[in-house]
């Protein structure tokens, strides 16, 4: 996924179940069964 627009962090988590919403406008995506993690910022 290159770019997507979600109205709320919960909408993001609803579509991408491996996402964890963190404080400070960040999200973590677990990849390959937690072998890799991608931490992103949310505008």
CHARMM-style PDB file with segment names, atoms N, HN, CA, C and O in Angstrom:
ATOM      1  N   UNK     1       0.843  -1.157   0.000  1.00  0.00      PROA
ATOM      2  CA  UNK     1       0.000   0.000   0.000  1.00  0.00      PROA
ATOM      3  C   UNK     1       0.897   1.232   0.000  1.00  0.00      PROA
ATOM      4  O   UNK     1       1.770   1.374   0.856  1.00  0.00      PROA
ATOM      5  N   UNK     2       0.680   2.105  -0.949  1.00  0.00      PROA
ATOM      6  HN  UNK     2      -0.029   1.989  -1.645  1.00  0.00      PROA
ATOM      7  CA  UNK     2       1.462   3.330  -1.021  1.00  0.00      PROA
ATOM      8  C   UNK     2       0.818   4.461  -0.259  1.00  0.00      PROA
ATOM      9  O   UNK     2       1.485   5.170   0.495  1.00  0.00      PROA
ATOM     10  N   UNK     3      -0.482   4.635  -0.451  1.00  0.00      PROA
ATOM     11  HN  UNK     3      -1.023   4.058  -1.064  1.00  0.00      PROA
ATOM     12  CA  UNK     3      -1.177   5.738   0.187  1.00  0.00      PROA
ATOM     13  C   UNK     3      -2.636   5.359   0.375  1.00  0.00      PROA
ATOM     14  O   UNK     3      -3.251   4.750  -0.500  1.00  0.00      PROA
ATOM     15  N   UNK     4      -3.181   5.726   1.526  1.00  0.00      PROA
ATOM     16  HN  UNK     4      -2.681   6.221   2.237  1.00  0.00      PROA
ATOM     17  CA  UNK     4      -4.591   5.483   1.797  1.00  0.00      PROA
ATOM     18  C   UNK     4      -5.092   6.565   2.737  1.00  0.00      PROA
ATOM     19  O   UNK     4      -4.313   7.182   3.464  1.00  0.00      PROA
ATOM     20  N   UNK     5      -6.396   6.791   2.718  1.00  0.00      PROA
ATOM     21  HN  UNK     5      -7.030   6.291   2.127  1.00  0.00      PROA
ATOM     22  CA  UNK     5      -7.015   7.780   3.595  1.00  0.00      PROA
ATOM     23  C   UNK     5      -8.038   7.067   4.464  1.00  0.00      PROA
ATOM     24  O   UNK     5      -8.942   6.399   3.964  1.00  0.00      PROA
ATOM     25  N   UNK     6      -7.881   7.220   5.774  1.00  0.00      PROA
ATOM     26  HN  UNK     6      -7.147   7.764   6.181  1.00  0.00      PROA
ATOM     27  CA  UNK     6      -8.814   6.644   6.741  1.00  0.00      PROA
ATOM     28  C   UNK     6      -9.347   7.772   7.610  1.00  0.00      PROA
ATOM     29  O   UNK     6      -8.595   8.667   7.996  1.00  0.00      PROA
ATOM     30  N   UNK     7     -10.626   7.735   7.919  1.00  0.00      PROA
ATOM     31  HN  UNK     7     -11.236   7.007   7.606  1.00  0.00      PROA
ATOM     32  CA  UNK     7     -11.247   8.788   8.724  1.00  0.00      PROA
ATOM     33  C   UNK     7     -10.774   8.745  10.171  1.00  0.00      PROA
ATOM     34  O   UNK     7     -10.639   9.786  10.813  1.00  0.00      PROA
ATOM     35  N   UNK     8     -10.521   7.540  10.687  1.00  0.00      PROA
ATOM     36  HN  UNK     8     -10.631   6.694  10.165  1.00  0.00      PROA
ATOM     37  CA  UNK     8     -10.106   7.381  12.081  1.00  0.00      PROA
ATOM     38  C   UNK     8      -9.043   6.290  12.177  1.00  0.00      PROA
ATOM     39  O   UNK     8      -8.930   5.455  11.280  1.00  0.00      PROA
ATOM     40  N   UNK     9      -8.273   6.292  13.248  1.00  0.00      PROA
ATOM     41  HN  UNK     9      -8.365   6.970  13.977  1.00  0.00      PROA
ATOM     42  CA  UNK     9      -7.323   5.193  13.453  1.00  0.00      PROA
ATOM     43  C   UNK     9      -8.028   3.837  13.552  1.00  0.00      PROA
ATOM     44  O   UNK     9      -7.465   2.817  13.154  1.00  0.00      PROA
ATOM     45  N   UNK    10      -9.239   3.820  14.075  1.00  0.00      PROA
ATOM     46  HN  UNK    10      -9.696   4.649  14.399  1.00  0.00      PROA
ATOM     47  CA  UNK    10      -9.994   2.576  14.176  1.00  0.00      PROA
ATOM     48  C   UNK    10     -10.359   2.027  12.798  1.00  0.00      PROA
ATOM     49  O   UNK    10     -10.425   0.812  12.611  1.00  0.00      PROA
ATOM     50  N   UNK    11     -10.595   2.911  11.842  1.00  0.00      PROA
ATOM     51  HN  UNK    11     -10.542   3.898  11.994  1.00  0.00      PROA
ATOM     52  CA  UNK    11     -10.869   2.473  10.472  1.00  0.00      PROA
ATOM     53  C   UNK    11      -9.640   1.805   9.865  1.00  0.00      PROA
ATOM     54  O   UNK    11      -9.757   0.817   9.141  1.00  0.00      PROA
ATOM     55  N   UNK    12      -8.473   2.343  10.161  1.00  0.00      PROA
ATOM     56  HN  UNK    12      -8.378   3.146  10.750  1.00  0.00      PROA
ATOM     57  CA  UNK    12      -7.219   1.727   9.710  1.00  0.00      PROA
ATOM     58  C   UNK    12      -7.083   0.332  10.290  1.00  0.00      PROA
ATOM     59  O   UNK    12      -6.794  -0.621   9.566  1.00  0.00      PROA
ATOM     60  N   UNK    13      -7.289   0.210  11.593  1.00  0.00      PROA
ATOM     61  HN  UNK    13      -7.523   0.984  12.181  1.00  0.00      PROA
ATOM     62  CA  UNK    13      -7.173  -1.088  12.255  1.00  0.00      PROA
ATOM     63  C   UNK    13      -8.237  -2.064  11.751  1.00  0.00      PROA
ATOM     64  O   UNK    13      -7.984  -3.266  11.676  1.00  0.00      PROA
ATOM     65  N   UNK    14      -9.405  -1.566  11.410  1.00  0.00      PROA
ATOM     66  HN  UNK    14      -9.610  -0.589  11.471  1.00  0.00      PROA
ATOM     67  CA  UNK    14     -10.460  -2.420  10.880  1.00  0.00      PROA
ATOM     68  C   UNK    14     -10.088  -3.063   9.558  1.00  0.00      PROA
ATOM     69  O   UNK    14     -10.481  -4.198   9.285  1.00  0.00      PROA
ATOM     70  N   UNK    15      -9.339  -2.353   8.740  1.00  0.00      PROA
ATOM     71  HN  UNK    15      -9.020  -1.431   8.962  1.00  0.00      PROA
ATOM     72  CA  UNK    15      -8.937  -2.898   7.442  1.00  0.00      PROA
ATOM     73  C   UNK    15      -7.634  -3.691   7.526  1.00  0.00      PROA
ATOM     74  O   UNK    15      -7.474  -4.704   6.845  1.00  0.00      PROA
ATOM     75  N   UNK    16      -6.718  -3.235   8.351  1.00  0.00      PROA
ATOM     76  HN  UNK    16      -6.847  -2.412   8.905  1.00  0.00      PROA
ATOM     77  CA  UNK    16      -5.411  -3.882   8.481  1.00  0.00      PROA
ATOM     78  C   UNK    16      -5.275  -4.419   9.900  1.00  0.00      PROA
ATOM     79  O   UNK    16      -4.806  -3.717  10.796  1.00  0.00      PROA
ATOM     80  N   UNK    17      -5.680  -5.639  10.093  1.00  0.00      PROA
ATOM     81  HN  UNK    17      -6.062  -6.209   9.366  1.00  0.00      PROA
ATOM     82  CA  UNK    17      -5.782  -6.226  11.434  1.00  0.00      PROA
ATOM     83  C   UNK    17      -4.461  -6.296  12.195  1.00  0.00      PROA
ATOM     84  O   UNK    17      -4.470  -6.337  13.425  1.00  0.00      PROA
ATOM     85  N   UNK    18      -3.339  -6.309  11.501  1.00  0.00      PROA
ATOM     86  HN  UNK    18      -3.333  -6.275  10.501  1.00  0.00      PROA
ATOM     87  CA  UNK    18      -2.052  -6.405  12.199  1.00  0.00      PROA
ATOM     88  C   UNK    18      -1.573  -5.056  12.719  1.00  0.00      PROA
ATOM     89  O   UNK    18      -0.542  -4.983  13.388  1.00  0.00      PROA
ATOM     90  N   UNK    19      -2.307  -3.993  12.422  1.00  0.00      PROA
ATOM     91  HN  UNK    19      -3.145  -4.053  11.879  1.00  0.00      PROA
ATOM     92  CA  UNK    19      -1.894  -2.660  12.862  1.00  0.00      PROA
ATOM     93  C   UNK    19      -2.199  -2.464  14.339  1.00  0.00      PROA
ATOM     94  O   UNK    19      -3.236  -2.898  14.839  1.00  0.00      PROA
ATOM     95  N   UNK    20      -1.280  -1.805  15.020  1.00  0.00      PROA
ATOM     96  HN  UNK    20      -0.438  -1.452  14.614  1.00  0.00      PROA
ATOM     97  CA  UNK    20      -1.493  -1.377  16.401  1.00  0.00      PROA
ATOM     98  C   UNK    20      -1.363   0.135  16.416  1.00  0.00      PROA
ATOM     99  O   UNK    20      -0.381   0.683  15.916  1.00  0.00      PROA
ATOM    100  N   UNK    21      -2.348   0.806  16.988  1.00  0.00      PROA
ATOM    101  HN  UNK    21      -3.145   0.360  17.394  1.00  0.00      PROA
ATOM    102  CA  UNK    21      -2.338   2.258  17.050  1.00  0.00      PROA
ATOM    103  C   UNK    21      -1.638   2.683  18.341  1.00  0.00      PROA
ATOM    104  O   UNK    21      -1.982   2.215  19.426  1.00  0.00      PROA
ATOM    105  N   UNK    22      -0.653   3.576  18.210  1.00  0.00      PROA
ATOM    106  HN  UNK    22      -0.374   3.957  17.329  1.00  0.00      PROA
ATOM    107  CA  UNK    22       0.123   4.057  19.350  1.00  0.00      PROA
ATOM    108  C   UNK    22      -0.160   5.531  19.603  1.00  0.00      PROA
ATOM    109  O   UNK    22      -0.805   6.198  18.794  1.00  0.00      PROA
ATOM    110  N   UNK    23       0.326   6.026  20.724  1.00  0.00      PROA
ATOM    111  HN  UNK    23       0.850   5.484  21.380  1.00  0.00      PROA
ATOM    112  CA  UNK    23       0.225   7.452  21.025  1.00  0.00      PROA
ATOM    113  C   UNK    23       1.104   8.242  20.065  1.00  0.00      PROA
ATOM    114  O   UNK    23       2.016   7.699  19.441  1.00  0.00      PROA
ATOM    115  N   UNK    24       0.813   9.524  19.962  1.00  0.00      PROA
ATOM    116  HN  UNK    24       0.073   9.965  20.470  1.00  0.00      PROA
ATOM    117  CA  UNK    24       1.665  10.396  19.163  1.00  0.00      PROA
ATOM    118  C   UNK    24       1.483  10.256  17.666  1.00  0.00      PROA
ATOM    119  O   UNK    24       2.385  10.606  16.905  1.00  0.00      PROA
ATOM    120  N   UNK    25       0.327   9.748  17.217  1.00  0.00      PROA
ATOM    121  HN  UNK    25      -0.405   9.463  17.836  1.00  0.00      PROA
ATOM    122  CA  UNK    25       0.076   9.633  15.786  1.00  0.00      PROA
ATOM    123  C   UNK    25       0.925   8.599  15.088  1.00  0.00      PROA
ATOM    124  O   UNK    25       1.351   8.804  13.951  1.00  0.00      PROA
ATOM    125  N   UNK    26       1.176   7.485  15.760  1.00  0.00      PROA
ATOM    126  HN  UNK    26       0.830   7.319  16.684  1.00  0.00      PROA
ATOM    127  CA  UNK    26       1.981   6.419  15.165  1.00  0.00      PROA
ATOM    128  C   UNK    26       1.174   5.130  15.075  1.00  0.00      PROA
ATOM    129  O   UNK    26       0.224   4.916  15.828  1.00  0.00      PROA
ATOM    130  N   UNK    27       1.570   4.287  14.147  1.00  0.00      PROA
ATOM    131  HN  UNK    27       2.342   4.460  13.536  1.00  0.00      PROA
ATOM    132  CA  UNK    27       0.974   2.960  13.996  1.00  0.00      PROA
ATOM    133  C   UNK    27       2.094   1.956  13.746  1.00  0.00      PROA
ATOM    134  O   UNK    27       3.106   2.276  13.122  1.00  0.00      PROA
ATOM    135  N   UNK    28       1.896   0.742  14.243  1.00  0.00      PROA
ATOM    136  HN  UNK    28       1.074   0.483  14.750  1.00  0.00      PROA
ATOM    137  CA  UNK    28       2.865  -0.339  14.049  1.00  0.00      PROA
ATOM    138  C   UNK    28       2.178  -1.446  13.267  1.00  0.00      PROA
ATOM    139  O   UNK    28       1.059  -1.844  13.591  1.00  0.00      PROA
ATOM    140  N   UNK    29       2.853  -1.939  12.238  1.00  0.00      PROA
ATOM    141  HN  UNK    29       3.762  -1.616  11.975  1.00  0.00      PROA
ATOM    142  CA  UNK    29       2.347  -3.047  11.444  1.00  0.00      PROA
ATOM    143  C   UNK    29       3.260  -4.243  11.651  1.00  0.00      PROA
ATOM    144  O   UNK    29       4.465  -4.156  11.416  1.00  0.00      PROA
ATOM    145  N   UNK    30       2.694  -5.356  12.089  1.00  0.00      PROA
ATOM    146  HN  UNK    30       1.715  -5.426  12.280  1.00  0.00      PROA
ATOM    147  CA  UNK    30       3.454  -6.593  12.265  1.00  0.00      PROA
ATOM    148  C   UNK    30       3.415  -7.365  10.956  1.00  0.00      PROA
ATOM    149  O   UNK    30       2.347  -7.579  10.381  1.00  0.00      PROA
ATOM    150  N   UNK    31       4.577  -7.778  10.492  1.00  0.00      PROA
ATOM    151  HN  UNK    31       5.444  -7.604  10.959  1.00  0.00      PROA
ATOM    152  CA  UNK    31       4.699  -8.461   9.207  1.00  0.00      PROA
ATOM    153  C   UNK    31       5.353  -9.812   9.434  1.00  0.00      PROA
ATOM    154  O   UNK    31       6.282  -9.931  10.234  1.00  0.00      PROA
ATOM    155  N   UNK    32       4.876 -10.821   8.738  1.00  0.00      PROA
ATOM    156  HN  UNK    32       4.122 -10.724   8.088  1.00  0.00      PROA
ATOM    157  CA  UNK    32       5.426 -12.181   8.814  1.00  0.00      PROA
ATOM    158  C   UNK    32       5.369 -12.722  10.238  1.00  0.00      PROA
ATOM    159  O   UNK    32       6.351 -13.253  10.758  1.00  0.00      PROA
ATOM    160  N   UNK    33       4.191 -12.575  10.860  1.00  0.00      PROA
ATOM    161  HN  UNK    33       3.394 -12.144  10.438  1.00  0.00      PROA
ATOM    162  CA  UNK    33       4.007 -13.135  12.200  1.00  0.00      PROA
ATOM    163  C   UNK    33       4.912 -12.516  13.246  1.00  0.00      PROA
ATOM    164  O   UNK    33       5.502 -13.227  14.059  1.00  0.00      PROA
ATOM    165  N   UNK    34       5.027 -11.201  13.232  1.00  0.00      PROA
ATOM    166  HN  UNK    34       4.547 -10.623  12.571  1.00  0.00      PROA
ATOM    167  CA  UNK    34       5.860 -10.434  14.170  1.00  0.00      PROA
ATOM    168  C   UNK    34       7.359 -10.578  13.928  1.00  0.00      PROA
ATOM    169  O   UNK    34       8.159 -10.150  14.760  1.00  0.00      PROA
ATOM    170  N   UNK    35       7.752 -11.170  12.807  1.00  0.00      PROA
ATOM    171  HN  UNK    35       7.102 -11.518  12.131  1.00  0.00      PROA
ATOM    172  CA  UNK    35       9.180 -11.261  12.501  1.00  0.00      PROA
ATOM    173  C   UNK    35       9.738  -9.875  12.170  1.00  0.00      PROA
ATOM    174  O   UNK    35      10.878  -9.554  12.507  1.00  0.00      PROA
ATOM    175  N   UNK    36       8.913  -9.063  11.507  1.00  0.00      PROA
ATOM    176  HN  UNK    36       7.987  -9.324  11.234  1.00  0.00      PROA
ATOM    177  CA  UNK    36       9.287  -7.693  11.158  1.00  0.00      PROA
ATOM    178  C   UNK    36       8.197  -6.755  11.643  1.00  0.00      PROA
ATOM    179  O   UNK    36       7.030  -7.136  11.728  1.00  0.00      PROA
ATOM    180  N   UNK    37       8.585  -5.523  11.962  1.00  0.00      PROA
ATOM    181  HN  UNK    37       9.533  -5.213  11.893  1.00  0.00      PROA
ATOM    182  CA  UNK    37       7.631  -4.499  12.367  1.00  0.00      PROA
ATOM    183  C   UNK    37       7.950  -3.219  11.609  1.00  0.00      PROA
ATOM    184  O   UNK    37       9.111  -2.831  11.477  1.00  0.00      PROA
ATOM    185  N   UNK    38       6.907  -2.574  11.117  1.00  0.00      PROA
ATOM    186  HN  UNK    38       5.964  -2.889  11.224  1.00  0.00      PROA
ATOM    187  CA  UNK    38       7.050  -1.288  10.444  1.00  0.00      PROA
ATOM    188  C   UNK    38       6.320  -0.256  11.295  1.00  0.00      PROA
ATOM    189  O   UNK    38       5.129  -0.398  11.571  1.00  0.00      PROA
ATOM    190  N   UNK    39       7.040   0.780  11.708  1.00  0.00      PROA
ATOM    191  HN  UNK    39       8.008   0.895  11.484  1.00  0.00      PROA
ATOM    192  CA  UNK    39       6.446   1.849  12.506  1.00  0.00      PROA
ATOM    193  C   UNK    39       6.268   3.055  11.595  1.00  0.00      PROA
ATOM    194  O   UNK    39       7.215   3.504  10.949  1.00  0.00      PROA
ATOM    195  N   UNK    40       5.039   3.575  11.550  1.00  0.00      PROA
ATOM    196  HN  UNK    40       4.270   3.209  12.074  1.00  0.00      PROA
ATOM    197  CA  UNK    40       4.726   4.695  10.667  1.00  0.00      PROA
ATOM    198  C   UNK    40       4.101   5.831  11.462  1.00  0.00      PROA
ATOM    199  O   UNK    40       3.666   5.641  12.598  1.00  0.00      PROA
ATOM    200  N   UNK    41       4.061   6.997  10.864  1.00  0.00      PROA
ATOM    201  HN  UNK    41       4.415   7.151   9.941  1.00  0.00      PROA
ATOM    202  CA  UNK    41       3.339   8.120  11.458  1.00  0.00      PROA
ATOM    203  C   UNK    41       2.031   8.305  10.710  1.00  0.00      PROA
ATOM    204  O   UNK    41       1.918   7.989   9.525  1.00  0.00      PROA
ATOM    205  N   UNK    42       1.054   8.822  11.425  1.00  0.00      PROA
ATOM    206  HN  UNK    42       1.146   9.079  12.387  1.00  0.00      PROA
ATOM    207  CA  UNK    42      -0.264   9.065  10.848  1.00  0.00      PROA
ATOM    208  C   UNK    42      -0.517  10.562  10.900  1.00  0.00      PROA
ATOM    209  O   UNK    42      -0.391  11.178  11.959  1.00  0.00      PROA
ATOM    210  N   UNK    43      -0.875  11.156   9.754  1.00  0.00      PROA
ATOM    211  HN  UNK    43      -0.976  10.655   8.894  1.00  0.00      PROA
ATOM    212  CA  UNK    43      -1.205  12.593   9.719  1.00  0.00      PROA
ATOM    213  C   UNK    43      -2.642  12.785  10.112  1.00  0.00      PROA
ATOM    214  OT1 UNK    43      -3.126  13.917  10.149  1.00  0.00      PROA
TER     215      UNK     43
END
